Amino acid sequence: MSAEPDGEILVHVFWDLNKSELTNYPRIVDAPNVLVDNMNTALKTLNHRYKIHHITACGNYENFIYSRMVENIYAPERYCLCNDCTRMIRSNSEYALLRHVDTKVYFDKRETPDLMLTRMIHNEVRKNRENRDVILLITGDPAFQKLMMDIQSLGNTVLLAYPAGAENFVGFGLGITAKWRLQNLIYGGPRN
């Protein structure tokens, strides 16, 4: 595990802002340093040596977190075509996830937050092969399940925080070391 000389274990946070945004938590959005402190408090309920090393957040501009600890990366959601009504729908919308929507027909060619975060997590794990990483993924997207299991099978510790409603997806977060509801994590509360 990546550790500091003082014995702290560094946690790498990857945040999918489009699927786990902070707009419902205005007190936190207005105080990003409090956000990081609260997240460290929540992590310490799992292991008193855990400390956030950095946060990489991908999403739309309106969801950005402004703090020196956060690297914000613009990655808008793609739009897909609904098979039933032929209208364009955001690929991360609840409607698209619950209905039969052809998410392979996209109308935007930019890299999505899902692909970008997957690539970044793989790079982080590859960079520290001899030291096992602690990865905290914040997302409500069940598409990350396989990635989380793969990273964990390599000996890394995978933590998950998710917004309300994400637990309704079958198998979401199974086998993960620890899970928090997003609200508990950002307010420094205990895990689920």
Secondary structure, 3 states (H helix, E strand, C coil): CCECCCCCEEEEEEEECCCCCCCCCHHHHCCHHHHHHHHHHHHHCCCCCEEEEEEEEEECHHHCCCCCCEEEEECCCCEEEECCCCCEEECCCHHHHHCCEEEEEECCCCCCHHHHHHHHHHHHHHHCCCCCCEEEEECCCHHHHHHHHHHHHCCCEEEEEECCCHHHCCCCCCCCCEEEEHHHHHCCCCCC
